[in-house]
Amino acid sequence: MDEFSISITIADRTYRLVIERSHEEVFRNAVKMIDKRIKEYSNNYAYKDKQDLLAMVALEFTTGYIQNERKNIEKEDHLERELYKLDNALTEFLNVPSA
């Protein structure tokens, strides 16, 4: 694995992480998204400190993740049912003796 150390800043706190080099862009984009949402919350809501804003961002992202997971499960279930129907139809077609 090609790992290296990066520094990221979230809610005015700096963190050092060791990540795979191939994941750097993902981490940097995640930090940008978090900072953007913190800024939006700070402009629209009263708060005591950045921890309140960070908690709201964490809640927002986590609920979004859970909703996406549910949608993916529903899509997978639907796809599985459709594939099952197709498999049955093909099995019936291939088992029908020709005239």
HUZI-V712926 format. One record per backbone hydrogen bond with DSSP energy under -0.5 kcal/mol. NH is the residue of the N-H (numbers start at 1). CO is the residue of the C=O. E is the energy in kcal/mol with one decimal. If there is no record, write none. Layout:
nh = <NH & NH>
co = <CO & CO>
e = <E & E>
//
This chain:
nh = <3 & 4 & 6 & 8 & 10 & 13 & 15 & 17 & 17 & 19 & 19 & 21 & 23 & 24 & 27 & 28 & 29 & 30 & 31 & 32 & 33 & 34 & 35 & 36 & 37 & 38 & 39 & 40 & 41 & 42 & 43 & 44 & 44 & 45 & 52 & 53 & 54 & 55 & 56 & 57 & 58 & 59 & 60 & 61 & 62 & 63 & 64 & 65 & 66 & 67 & 68 & 69 & 70 & 71 & 72 & 73 & 74 & 75 & 76 & 77 & 78 & 79 & 80 & 81 & 82 & 83 & 84 & 85 & 86 & 87 & 88 & 89 & 90 & 91 & 92 & 93 & 94 & 95 & 96 & 96 & 97>
co = <1 & 19 & 17 & 15 & 13 & 10 & 8 & 6 & 15 & 4 & 17 & 2 & 20 & 21 & 23 & 24 & 25 & 26 & 27 & 28 & 29 & 30 & 31 & 32 & 33 & 34 & 35 & 36 & 37 & 38 & 39 & 40 & 41 & 41 & 49 & 49 & 50 & 51 & 52 & 53 & 54 & 55 & 56 & 57 & 58 & 59 & 60 & 61 & 62 & 63 & 64 & 65 & 66 & 67 & 68 & 69 & 70 & 71 & 72 & 73 & 74 & 75 & 76 & 77 & 78 & 79 & 80 & 81 & 82 & 83 & 84 & 85 & 86 & 87 & 88 & 89 & 90 & 91 & 92 & 93 & 95>
e = <-1.1 & -2.5 & -2.7 & -2.9 & -2.7 & -1.5 & -3.4 & -2.8 & -0.5 & -2.5 & -0.6 & -3.5 & -2.1 & -1.4 & -2.2 & -2.8 & -2.5 & -2.3 & -2.4 & -2.0 & -2.3 & -2.6 & -2.8 & -2.3 & -2.3 & -2.6 & -2.3 & -2.2 & -2.7 & -2.6 & -1.7 & -1.1 & -0.5 & -2.3 & -1.2 & -1.0 & -3.0 & -2.3 & -1.8 & -2.3 & -2.6 & -2.4 & -2.7 & -2.9 & -2.4 & -2.6 & -2.1 & -2.2 & -2.5 & -2.4 & -2.3 & -2.4 & -2.3 & -2.2 & -2.6 & -2.4 & -2.4 & -2.6 & -2.7 & -2.7 & -2.4 & -2.8 & -2.6 & -2.2 & -2.4 & -2.6 & -2.2 & -2.2 & -2.4 & -2.8 & -2.4 & -2.6 & -2.6 & -2.5 & -2.6 & -2.4 & -2.7 & -1.5 & -0.8 & -0.7 & -0.5>
//
